[in-house]
């Protein structure tokens, strides 16, 4: 069994749900060495998250953003943590709901995802900076 790990820097994205599967595969070519194993993707932030979902129709990502903004609104009078703006506490809540890591199967050197599945960076801040992912691939070579 082999292990590979790399920290990948993502550029700053606008608030919303962004497909980053191609970027992860480009920046972490060691995945190709694994014949049977897993890729763990972890985001090192508390106001952004990761999800696995529809990769073909961009309106799915738009609907996710609309839904989460309704489900976790800004400017609620009971929020105390608002040092960085009205999107601060909602961003932390959204990130907790969606999660900070994914575990994806690798088969024959490629991600073994469903036809319409892709990795999303879920950016919950209005003016986010770059984000960092820790990617760990492990399995039989």
C-alpha positions as CSV (number, residue, x, y, z in Angstrom):
1,X,0.0,0.0,0.0
2,X,1.2,3.5,-0.9
3,X,0.3,6.9,0.5
4,X,0.6,10.2,-1.3
5,X,-0.3,13.6,0.2
6,X,-0.3,17.1,-1.2
7,X,-1.7,20.5,-0.2
8,X,-3.4,22.1,-3.1
9,X,-4.1,25.9,-3.2
10,X,-7.3,26.9,-4.8
11,X,-7.8,30.4,-6.2
12,X,-10.3,32.7,-4.6
13,X,-13.8,31.9,-5.8
14,X,-17.0,34.0,-5.6
15,X,-19.6,32.9,-3.1
16,X,-21.4,29.8,-4.4
17,X,-20.8,26.1,-5.4
18,X,-17.9,25.5,-7.7
19,X,-16.8,22.3,-9.5
20,X,-13.2,21.6,-8.7
21,X,-12.7,18.0,-9.8
22,X,-10.6,18.9,-12.8
23,X,-8.3,21.1,-10.7
24,X,-7.8,18.4,-8.0
25,X,-6.9,15.8,-10.7
26,X,-4.5,18.2,-12.4
27,X,-2.7,19.3,-9.2
28,X,-2.5,15.7,-7.8
29,X,-1.3,13.4,-10.6
30,X,-0.2,10.8,-8.0
31,X,-3.8,9.6,-8.1
32,X,-2.8,7.8,-11.4
33,X,-0.4,5.6,-9.4
34,X,-3.2,4.0,-7.3
35,X,-4.9,0.9,-8.8
36,X,-7.4,0.4,-6.0
37,X,-7.8,2.8,-3.1
38,X,-9.2,6.1,-2.0
39,X,-8.7,9.8,-2.2
40,X,-9.5,11.9,0.9
41,X,-10.0,15.6,0.2
42,X,-10.0,17.9,3.3
43,X,-10.5,21.6,3.3
44,X,-8.5,23.6,5.8
45,X,-11.1,26.3,6.5
46,X,-14.2,26.8,8.6
47,X,-16.3,29.0,6.3
48,X,-16.1,26.8,3.2
49,X,-16.9,23.2,2.7
50,X,-16.9,20.3,0.2
51,X,-19.6,18.3,-1.4
52,X,-20.0,15.6,-4.1
53,X,-22.9,16.2,-6.4
54,X,-24.1,17.0,-10.0
55,X,-21.3,17.9,-12.4
56,X,-23.2,18.5,-15.6
57,X,-26.0,21.1,-15.1
58,X,-24.7,24.4,-13.5
59,X,-28.2,25.3,-12.4
60,X,-27.9,22.6,-9.7
61,X,-25.0,24.6,-8.1
62,X,-27.1,27.8,-8.4
63,X,-30.0,26.1,-6.7
64,X,-27.8,24.9,-3.9
65,X,-26.7,28.4,-3.3
66,X,-30.2,29.7,-3.3
67,X,-31.4,27.0,-0.9
68,X,-28.6,27.4,1.6
69,X,-29.1,31.2,1.7
70,X,-32.8,30.6,2.5
71,X,-32.1,27.8,5.0
72,X,-29.2,29.8,6.8
73,X,-30.0,33.5,6.4
74,X,-27.7,36.4,7.2
75,X,-28.4,39.2,9.7
76,X,-30.2,37.0,12.3
77,X,-30.5,38.9,15.6
78,X,-29.3,36.0,17.6
79,X,-25.9,35.7,15.8
80,X,-23.1,37.0,18.1
81,X,-20.2,36.0,15.8
82,X,-20.2,38.7,13.1
83,X,-16.7,40.2,13.4
84,X,-16.1,39.7,9.7
85,X,-19.5,40.7,8.3
86,X,-23.1,39.5,8.0
87,X,-22.0,36.4,6.1
88,X,-19.6,35.3,8.8
89,X,-21.7,33.1,11.1
90,X,-23.9,31.8,8.3
91,X,-20.7,30.6,6.5
92,X,-19.7,28.6,9.6
93,X,-23.1,27.0,9.9
94,X,-23.2,26.1,6.2
95,X,-19.7,24.6,6.4
96,X,-20.7,22.5,9.4
97,X,-23.8,21.2,7.6
98,X,-22.0,20.2,4.4
99,X,-18.7,19.1,6.0
100,X,-15.0,19.5,5.5
101,X,-13.9,16.3,3.8
102,X,-14.8,13.7,1.2
103,X,-13.6,10.1,0.7
104,X,-13.7,9.1,-2.9
105,X,-12.8,5.7,-4.5
106,X,-9.9,5.3,-6.9
107,X,-10.0,2.5,-9.5
108,X,-7.3,2.0,-12.1
109,X,-5.7,5.4,-11.5
110,X,-8.8,7.5,-11.7
111,X,-11.6,8.6,-9.5
112,X,-14.5,6.1,-9.6
113,X,-17.4,8.5,-9.5
114,X,-20.8,8.3,-10.9
115,X,-21.4,9.7,-14.4
116,X,-22.8,13.0,-13.2
117,X,-20.8,13.4,-9.9
118,X,-18.2,16.0,-9.2
119,X,-16.4,17.6,-6.3
120,X,-17.7,21.0,-5.2
121,X,-15.9,23.7,-3.3
122,X,-18.8,25.3,-1.4
123,X,-17.7,28.9,-0.8
124,X,-19.9,30.5,1.8
125,X,-18.2,33.9,2.1
126,X,-18.8,37.0,0.0
127,X,-15.2,38.0,-0.2
128,X,-13.2,34.9,0.4
129,X,-9.5,34.5,-0.2
130,X,-7.8,31.5,-1.6
131,X,-8.5,28.1,0.0
132,X,-6.3,25.1,0.8
133,X,-7.1,21.4,0.3
134,X,-5.1,18.6,1.8
135,X,-5.4,15.6,-0.6
136,X,-4.4,12.1,0.5
137,X,-4.4,9.2,-2.0
138,X,-3.8,5.7,-0.7
139,X,-4.1,2.2,-1.8
140,X,-2.6,-0.6,-4.0
141,X,-0.3,0.5,-6.7
